[in-house]
Amino acid sequence: MNILKSAVIVSAMLCGAATAAAENKEVGMVPFDGKQEYSQWIYDANAKGVFTRAGAIDDKTLVIRSDKAGMDQHGLVVKRIDATPFLGKRVRLKVDFKPTDVKQSVIVFFNAQKQLENERKTLAWDSTWVEPIRGTSDWQSKEMVLQVPEEASFLALGAGLAGPGKVEIGTVDIHEVPMTVAVTDKEYLVKLYDNGEYKKFLAEIENADMGDPKSLRYAEVMLWRYSALRELGKEDVAGKRLEEIRKIIADSDWQAANQSIWAAFLESEVLYYSGKLSEEQYIRTVAALDFPTEKAEKSAMKGVYRSIGFHKRLNGDIAGAKKAYAKAASREWGKDRDYTTVDRRLEEMEKALVAMEQN
């Protein structure tokens, strides 16, 4: 059977309301007040009384609005579905939305998770937190594609608003797509890289949608490509790629379009690799960023020491790399972190130092 004819598994229809209807809905807007279940959806906000909503996600257009939300506050709708029909398959989420004066971001997220005894482990994910959608526009769509791991228990998806502004949520649709469709999973490519599958990693990037050259994702993927090229010993090509990235993020249009903490974090990494920041300056620059949560700050600092280890290792400073990897592998960044890669690199550096001493 044709995969595209049989692929539609779940379709939550929300759109179709005219502008006048949307305006009428706003008259009856009610506050988000903790977690509230509606149909198969959960309405949720991390700040009581800050966001209001009108309409229902399964009934025409849902409107979410806030005039006073902080940049780290959000109101959204969330759904979890059984992952069984999707295991080992490539799945696309499509969300239609219309933003008005959005200051932080429209929220769209999609992930695959495994249910453990006392926690859930995220196996694959994509989110507009990484690529904020701001401002005002007519209706548009956001698509996210995940390769669903065989061990996944469920898929989670959601849409809403972070910070001040208004968003109308329209059609939400999730269906299977051919394996030739590139994933947007923020960790799928990184996992290939972490597993040392550099050639496959670079091949996947050739098919990946890198997005708008002014977007944060574009610069991120370019930086991953640089790292993989260095791992394969292609120093000349890698150097050219790094210079391209440096020019991109130095451009005033890119700077204007990327005002987030994560853009500043990426910029500091590029400047460190380029020799524009010393190791100490790199650490201080990231540590000084105003991260929204302690968890986010710890995640960033773990990444800093991992990047320093990578840079020193490929520049031949094995002792320095070991020290940086030891810092990245320490559990001070949180017990829930994935330390697999830095633990392995630390072990490799320790063995390399022993071998050097023996010779």
N, C-alpha and C positions, 0 to 999 in steps of 0.2 A: 504494500500500500504506500502511496506517495506520502512521505514524511510530513510535507507541508499541509497536506489535506487532513491527516490524522493527528497533527501535533497539538491542536488546541486542547488543553487539559482544564485550565481554569480561566475564566474570563469574568471579571467584575466590572460591570458597566455602570459608569457614573455620569457620563457627559450628556449633552444635549440640551441643557438649559440655555435659554436666550439671555441676553444681558439684562433685560427687564426682570426676568425671573430671578436672576442672581441678586439683583438689587432688592427684590422683595424678600428674599431669604435673609439678607443682612438685617432687615428690620427685626427679625426674630432670633438674632444671634444669642447664644447662651454660652456661659463660661465652661472651659475645660475644668473639671473638678475632680482630680485624681483619675485613676484608671476606671473606665466605664466600657462595658461590653455592648456592642450593637451588632446583631447578626453574627458573622464570623470575624468581625473586626473588633479591635480594642482601640478606644480613643484614649490618648495619654498625653500628659504634659509634665515637664519636670519643675513647673512653677505654678502653684495654685492661683487661679483667678487672673492670670496674665494673658491667656489666649481665649478667644471666643470662636465659636463655630456656628454655622447655619447649614441646614440641609443634612443629608445623610449620604454616606459613601456608596450605598447601594441604591440610591434614589436621586438620579440626575446629578447635579453638581454640588459638591461639598465645598464650602467656603471656610477658610481658617484665617483669623486676623488677630493682630496685636498692635497696639500703639505704644506700648511701654515695655516690651520684652527686652531683656539684656541679650547680648550677642551669644551667650552660652545657654540660653533658654529656648525650649522648643515645644511645639504642640503638634501632634501627628496622629495618624491612624496606622495600626499595625495588624498584620495577619500572619499566622503560622499555618503551614499546610504540610501534610505528610510527604516526605521526600521519596517514598518508595517508587512511585511511577516514573521518577526522573533519574534514578540512580545510574551513574555511568553515562548520562546523557548531557547534552549542551542545551541550556535553557535560557530564554530571553524574557526579561521583564520590560514592559513598555508602559509608561505613565504619561498621560496628557495633562498639562497644567497651564495656568495663566497667572503670572506673577504681577503684582502691582506694588511699587515702592518697597521692594524687598531689600533690606539693608544687609542681612547676613547671608541667608541662603534659603532657597526652596529645598526641602528635604526629599530625597528619593533614596531608598536603600534596598539592598537585596543581598541575602546571605544564605549559605548552607551551614547547618550546625549539627553537631553530634551530641545527643543527650547522654551525659555521664551520670554517675550516681548522685553527685551533689552539685554539679555545674554543667554548663553547656560549653562546648568547644566549637569555635568558629572555624570552619574548614575552607570556606571561600566567601569572598565578599566584594561588594562595590558600593560606593556611597558618594553623594554630592558633598559630603563634608570635605572630601579631598579636592573636589572641583566645585566651589560654591557657584550657585546660580543666583544672581542679584538683579535688582532694577525692575523695570516695567517692560512688558512685551505682550503681544497677542498670544494666542494658544500655541504651544510648542510641545514637543515630546522628548522624553529622556528614555534611552534604552540601555539596559545592562544585560550582559551575557555571562553566565557562569557555567563552568564544567562541574557538574555535581558529583562529588566523590562517592564511591560505593558505600562508605561507612556513614553517610549522612543520615540523620534521623528526621529532619524536617527542613523546610525552606521558610525563611522569614522575609517579609517585604513590608514596606511602609512608605508613606508620603506625608508631607506636611510643611511646616514653616519653622525656621530658626530665626530669632531676632524679630525686629519690628517689620511690619508690612502686611500684605494680604496675598493669599494664593487660593485659586480655585483649582480643585482637583477633578479631572475628567475621567476618561477611560483608563482603567488599570487592567492590563492583560499579561498573562504569563503562558508561554508555550514552548515546546521543544523546537529546536532548529538544527539544521545539518551541522556536522562536526567541522565543516569548512568555514563556518561563521566564527570570526575571531572573538575570543573572550575579552571582557573588560575587567575581570576579576583583578583587584588591586594586589593580590598575592600569588595568583597563578604563575605569572612570569617570574616573580621573585623566587617561588618554590623551585622552578626549573633551574634558576641561577644558583640557589642555595644547594641544590643536589648535584651541582657540577655539570649539569647538562647544558653547557654553554652554546654548543652548536644548535641544539634544538631551541634553546632560548632565543637565539638570534633569528632563527627561521620563523618562529612564532611572531616575533616583533615585525617582521616584514609583512605579515598579514594583519597585524593589529591596527585598529583605528587609534592613531596617536592623538586625534582631536585637533582642535584649533592650535596653531603654532603659538598663540598668545596664552594658551591654557597652562595650568600647573601640570596637568597630566602629560602634556607634550614634553615639557622639560624633564619630568621624572623618567619617562620612557627613554629619552635620549641619554640620561645619566646612567640608567641600567645598561643600555647598549654599550656605553663607554666602558663600564666595569667589566662586562663580558668580554669585550675585545682585549682588554688588558689581561684578563685571566687566560686568554688564548695566545698571549704573547704578541699580539698585533699592536705594538706600541705606537707606530707611526699613524695608523688609522685611528686608534684610540685618542691620540693627542689632537687630531683634527676634530674629532667629535666633541671633545671637551672644549675646544676653542669655540665651536659653533654654539654650544650650550651657554658658554660665558657671554657671548654676544647677544644671545636671545634674552637672557635674564637681565642684561644691562640696558636693553632697549626700553625707552620711556613708555611705549605702549604696553609692553609686558608688565612693567612695574605698576602702571595704572590699573591693569586688569587683575593683578594679583597682590592683594593687600593682606592676605591671611598670615597667621603664624606659620603655617606649613610652607608657604612660599618663602618666608624669611629663613626658615630652617633649611630648605633646599638650597637657597642662595648661599648660605654659609658653607654648606658642604662643597658646592662647586668652587667657591673661592679658596677653600682649604686645598682641594685637589689641584687647583691652578697655581698654588704657591702664593696667593694673595693674602692668606691668613696663616699664621703660625698655628701649631697645635694648641698652644695656650690661648691664643686669640679665638680660635674655633670653639673651644670649650666654653670660654667666657661669653662669647656671642650668643650661643644657643642657651646657656644657663640664664641669660638676662632676658630672654623672650618671655612674654606674659602668656603662658599657656593657660587654657581654661580650667584644667584640672591637674591635680598632682599626678594622676595616672598618665596623662598625656605628657607631662614634663618628664617623668621617669622613662617613658617609652622613647622620647626624643634623646635623652642623655645616653641611654643604652645604645641607640643608633649611632651617636657621635663616636663612642669608643670603638664600636664595630668598624666604622668607616676609617678611623685612625689605624686600626689593626690591618685593614685591607691595604691602605696606602703604604704603610711601613713594610708590610710583607712583600708587596710587589716591587718595592724600591730596594729590597735586599736587607732591610733592618729587621732581622729575625728577633733579636732581643727586644727591640721596641714594640714589634708586633705582638710578641708574647705578653708583654706588660699591658698593652691596650686590650687584647682579647680577654685577659684575666679580669680586667675591670668590667668589660662588657658582659662577661659570663658570671659575674658575682650576682647573687640574688637580691641585692639591694634595690633592684628595679621592680621587684614584685615577684612573688612565687608563681603567679599565673602566666608569666611570660614564656615564650618558646625560646629556649637557650640551645637548641640542638646544634645550630650552625656555629655559634661562637664557641660552644664547648668543643666541637670537633676541630675547629681552627686552633684553639688553645692547645689541644692535645698534639696537633700536627707541629706547632711551633716548639713545644717542649721536646718532641722527638727530634726535630731538626737541630735544636741547640745541642742535644746529647750527641748526635752524630757528628756535629762540627767539633765538639770537644774531643771526641774519640779519634778524630782524624788530625 
